[in-house]
Amino acid sequence: MITASWPAARPLIEQPTHARLLQDHLHRTRSQIRRIRRSGRTVRELFFYGTPQLDAATCSALLALADRLLTVGDIDTLREFLHPLIATAPVGMPQ
Protein backbone atom coordinates (compact mmCIF):
# COMPACT_ATOMS: atom_id res chain seq x y z
CA MET A 1 0.00 0.00 0.00
CA ILE A 2 2.89 2.37 0.78
CA THR A 3 4.43 2.06 -2.67
CA ALA A 4 1.20 1.72 -4.65
CA SER A 5 -0.23 4.92 -3.20
CA TRP A 6 2.99 6.96 -3.31
CA PRO A 7 3.36 9.95 -2.78
CA ALA A 8 0.45 9.79 -0.32
CA ALA A 9 2.75 8.20 2.29
CA ARG A 10 5.44 10.89 1.91
CA PRO A 11 4.21 13.03 4.85
CA LEU A 12 4.54 10.00 7.15
CA ILE A 13 8.27 9.59 6.49
CA GLU A 14 10.46 11.25 9.07
CA GLN A 15 13.84 10.99 7.33
CA PRO A 16 14.38 12.89 4.05
CA THR A 17 16.86 10.23 2.91
CA HIS A 18 14.17 7.56 3.16
CA ALA A 19 11.74 9.69 1.18
CA ARG A 20 14.33 10.21 -1.55
CA LEU A 21 15.07 6.47 -1.73
CA LEU A 22 11.39 5.64 -2.10
CA GLN A 23 10.82 8.43 -4.60
CA ASP A 24 13.70 7.17 -6.78
CA HIS A 25 12.56 3.56 -6.50
CA LEU A 26 9.00 4.43 -7.46
CA HIS A 27 10.13 6.59 -10.34
CA ARG A 28 11.96 3.53 -11.73
CA THR A 29 9.00 1.24 -11.02
CA ARG A 30 6.50 3.54 -12.72
CA SER A 31 8.82 4.01 -15.70
CA GLN A 32 8.94 0.25 -16.09
CA ILE A 33 5.13 0.05 -15.91
CA ARG A 34 4.81 2.76 -18.59
CA ARG A 35 7.28 0.94 -20.89
CA ILE A 36 5.28 -2.27 -20.64
CA ARG A 37 2.02 -0.44 -21.34
CA ARG A 38 3.52 1.27 -24.40
CA SER A 39 4.51 -2.15 -25.73
CA GLY A 40 0.82 -3.09 -25.70
CA ARG A 41 1.09 -5.70 -22.97
CA THR A 42 -1.15 -5.89 -19.92
CA VAL A 43 0.38 -4.58 -16.71
CA ARG A 44 -0.49 -5.91 -13.31
CA GLU A 45 0.62 -2.91 -11.29
CA LEU A 46 0.21 -4.63 -7.95
CA PHE A 47 2.85 -7.17 -8.97
CA PHE A 48 5.37 -4.35 -9.30
CA TYR A 49 4.30 -2.56 -6.13
CA GLY A 50 4.17 -5.77 -4.09
CA THR A 51 7.54 -7.15 -5.13
CA PRO A 52 10.09 -7.03 -2.28
CA GLN A 53 12.76 -4.39 -2.67
CA LEU A 54 16.21 -5.81 -3.40
CA ASP A 55 18.09 -2.64 -2.56
CA ALA A 56 18.84 -2.77 1.19
CA ALA A 57 18.49 0.96 1.77
CA THR A 58 15.14 1.18 -0.03
CA CYS A 59 13.89 -1.91 1.78
CA SER A 60 14.98 -0.34 5.06
CA ALA A 61 13.04 2.84 4.28
CA LEU A 62 9.88 0.84 3.52
CA LEU A 63 10.25 -1.27 6.63
CA ALA A 64 10.81 1.80 8.81
CA LEU A 65 7.58 3.35 7.56
CA ALA A 66 5.69 0.07 7.93
CA ASP A 67 7.00 -0.19 11.49
CA ARG A 68 5.84 3.35 12.22
CA LEU A 69 2.36 2.51 10.97
CA LEU A 70 2.17 -0.77 12.89
CA THR A 71 3.35 0.71 16.18
CA VAL A 72 1.34 3.94 16.09
CA GLY A 73 -0.45 2.99 19.28
CA ASP A 74 -4.11 3.69 18.64
CA ILE A 75 -6.59 2.83 15.95
CA ASP A 76 -7.74 6.40 15.31
CA THR A 77 -4.22 7.59 14.50
CA LEU A 78 -3.63 4.54 12.31
CA ARG A 79 -6.89 5.24 10.48
CA GLU A 80 -5.79 8.86 9.97
CA PHE A 81 -2.43 7.71 8.59
CA LEU A 82 -3.91 5.06 6.28
CA HIS A 83 -6.85 7.03 4.88
CA PRO A 84 -4.82 8.95 2.23
CA LEU A 85 -2.99 5.76 1.23
CA ILE A 86 -6.22 3.84 0.71
CA ALA A 87 -7.82 6.74 -1.14
CA THR A 88 -5.00 6.91 -3.70
CA ALA A 89 -4.19 3.20 -4.12
CA PRO A 90 -4.71 1.75 -7.60
CA VAL A 91 -8.02 0.12 -8.43
CA GLY A 92 -7.92 -3.53 -7.45
CA MET A 93 -5.73 -2.97 -4.40
CA PRO A 94 -7.04 -4.99 -1.43
CA GLN A 95 -8.53 -2.66 1.16
N, C-alpha and C positions, 0 to 999 in steps of 0.2 A: 504494500500500500504506500509506503514511503516513496519508493522510486516511481511507481505508476502515477502518483498524484503530484510529483514534483513540478513546480516549486512551492506547492502548498505547505510542505513541511519545513521550508527554509526558516521561517521565524522560530521554529522549535530548536534549532541547532545553536548551541552556545559558542562553539569554536569556529571562527571564520575559515580556518584551514579545512575543517570537515565539510563546510558548505561548499568550498571551492572544489574539493575532491568529488563530491556528489554531483555538482554542476557539470564538471568535466566528464565524468562517467556517463551522465544522462545525455549530454550532448552527443557523445559517441554512440550511445544506444539508440537514440532517436534518429541519428544520421543513418545508422544501419537499417532501421525500420523503413525510413524513407527510400533508401536504395532498393530494398526488396519490393516495396510497393511500386516503384517506377518500373521494375522489371516485369510487372504484371502478376506477380505471385501473391498469394494470400499471406497476410501477416497475422500471426497470433501474438499480439503485443504482450499479453501476460506471460508468455514464455520468456520473452526478453527481460521483462521487469522482475520476474520471479527467479531467474537464474542466479545462483550464488556468485558473489563478486570474487574474482581470483586475485585481484590486487589487494594486498594486505591492508594498506592504508585506507582504501575505499571501504573495504569490508569493516574495518574498525570504526569508521565514521557511521556506517549504517547500524552497526551493533550498538554503538554508544547512544544513538537516537532511539533505537528500539528499547534499550535499557531504560532510558529516561521515560519513555511512554509507559513501560510496564511497571515502573516503580513510582509513579506519580503520587500514589497514596490514597486518592479518593476518586470515586467514579465520576463525579461531576467535572472535575478537572480533566480527567481522561476524555470524557465526552467532548469537552471544549477543545481539547487538542486534536481529537480525531475528526471532528465535524468537517473542517475544511479539506482534510485528506479524502474523506468519503465523498464529499460533494464534487471533487475534481477528478476522481479516479475514472479510468476508462470504462465504457459500457462493458458489462460482462464480468467486472471485478466482483468477487464475492464480498458481500457486505454483511 
